[in-house]
Amino acid sequence: MTGQQQAEALRREIWSIANRVRGAVDGWDFKQFVLGALFYRFISENFTNYIEGGDDSINYAGMSDANIPDEAKVDAVKTKGYFIYPSQLFQNVVKTASRNDSLNTDLAEIFSAIEASASGYPSEQDINGLFADFDTTSNRLGSTVKQKNERLAEVLKGVAGLPLKFDENEGDLFGDAYEFLISNYAANAGKSGGEFFTPTHVSNCHVP
């Protein structure tokens, strides 16, 4: 698959996510949730790759939080600038997202913990506020906890299904997804999620 084909496939998947929550979330707000989920997936996979170091015998996502030594956490923060426990990884959270009755508050706590992991280290200022725009408890997701969780689960599952492998030179695709969302939502702010995600836009979108 060529780079252009990968980019177009990625845009189609983003459009599919938008369709699943069409009309539920204002377009500009929806952009923030998708970007937040994309970034959450990115740093989770990036951190996992760092911990495993290419060793196939290591499965960080399958480890217990209790088995992670404090010195490993300190070393990771010094090197990566932040720390994520196995249970906090995107790939683990998305597995139970649809049946997690406290998904929205769990995510808020995870994001807060990731940011707090840098407290007292040189990276603190860079990590602080990392997820400020990804407000998982926002009433814009719905007026009830159930609605919030359903829509967050849809976004997380959608982002989990995006054809991205961040360890295989996918930086350009991540940037393409970001610019695709920005360009579309900036031009269509105020419309309901998904209204302007049409097949034509997906196939003809040329981000400057």
SULSULJO-V49949 format. One record per pair of residues at least 24 apart in sequence whose C-alpha atoms are under 7 Angstrom apart, sorted by sequence separation. I is the first residue (numbers start at 1). J is the second residue. If there is no record, write none. Layout:
BEGIN
i: [I/I]
j: [J/J]
END
This chain:
BEGIN
i: [62/61/60/180/108/179/107/84/61/83/82/104/105/104/83/82/82/81/77/81/104/44/104/44/103/41/40/98/98/97/94/94/36/36/32/33/32/25/25/37/46/34/38/45/37/42/21/17/17/35/13/31/10/10/31/28/27/28/27/28/27/30/26/27/26/27/7/11/26/27/25/26/24/25/7/23/24/22/23/22/21/22/22/18/19/18/15/15/12/11/8/8]
j: [86/86/86/207/136/207/136/114/92/114/114/136/137/137/117/117/118/118/118/123/148/89/149/90/149/90/90/150/153/153/156/157/131/134/133/134/134/140/141/156/166/155/159/166/159/166/151/155/158/178/162/181/162/163/185/185/185/189/189/190/190/193/190/191/191/192/173/177/192/193/192/193/192/193/176/192/193/192/193/193/193/194/195/193/194/194/194/197/202/202/202/203]
END
